[in-house]
Amino acid sequence: MMPLDLGAKGSCHIGGNVSTNAGGLRLLRYGSLQGNVLGIEAVKADGEVIDCLSCLKKDNTGYHLKHLFIGSEGTLGLVTKVAIQCPPNPKSINTAFLGLNSFDDVLRTYKDARAGLGEILSSCEMMDAQSLDACTSNLKLRNPIRDFPFYMLIETAGSNGKHDEEKLTHFLEQSMADGIVQDGTVATEPSRI
């Protein structure tokens, strides 16, 4: 799978993502784009092609010029080819949509998710009520839970569906018992996610 997951994935280009060192939704799990780029080819303004297109994870030879182009916003040249390290597709994906009362609860939930979900935590996103309202009204969608000032979307990805679901359920039960998360829903099927 592609380690970078962007909201603009339907319209953006990988060369632009590399040039801006785009973060994406799964930064928590797979790290930055810079850490996943194995090699690039770029064309400088004078037409010279810079070939740093290595496909090796470990490359101890010479200078790593690829890092100059990653995040350079195209000022050094245009990225024309990229080799990216892609992790295997997860066998189990779970998504939780949560309602919270305060930004402090959002921060606490994030910290608890990092600690409690550990290796299966794939992404963690926050939105406020105004953002969700803009999405639901413009896209003609329905909020799956009742109204709250803040919402979080937490995704887990792993290799053992039963284990991952139990871990997420335990995390949610504890967060709700502590009064941090007020309401939520979980989806495991791609159509519901």
Order of alpha helices (4+ residues) and beta strands (2+ residues): alpha-alpha-alpha-beta-beta-alpha-beta-beta-alpha-beta-alpha-beta-alpha-beta
